[in-house]
Amino acid sequence: MTSIAYAMGQSGAASGGASSFMNFIPLILMFVIFYFLLIRPQQKKAKEHREMISNLKKGDRVITSGGIYGTITGLEDNTITVEIAEKVRVKVSRGNVAGLAQTSQPVQPAKVKDAEKDKTG
């Protein structure tokens, strides 16, 4: 009797091997989807951030991860000196630089605008 049970178990295990692989296909597909939708873009963004930090130079306008805007006045290996107001300088870790600040067109003073209006008409 027991020999019949062992024989049945072996043939069942042979067909179960193929079905166990079929059970892993959805798991593999989920990993592939997560890789392309989450992991790969995050790695790309981290690489761009590392490149931006390594290319910082004096005079760049930056924004820190704390939301402070400033101009770089000094560079060291792991820290930068940022001037956030006239004669107010702060040392910040390079890793805390969130990005380069967007530079916009300089705004003309109101007196110059009024003088231009008077000339035109």
KASUL-V91829 format. One record per run of one state. SS is the DSSP state (H for helix, E for strand, - for the rest). FROM is the first residue (numbers start at 0). TO is the last residue. If there is no record, write none. Layout:
SS&FROM&TO ; SS&FROM&TO
This chain:
-&0&0 ; H&1&53 ; -&54&59 ; E&60&63 ; -&64&67 ; E&68&74 ; -&75&77 ; E&78&84 ; -&85&86 ; E&87&92 ; H&93&95 ; E&96&99 ; -&100&108 ; H&109&119 ; -&120&120
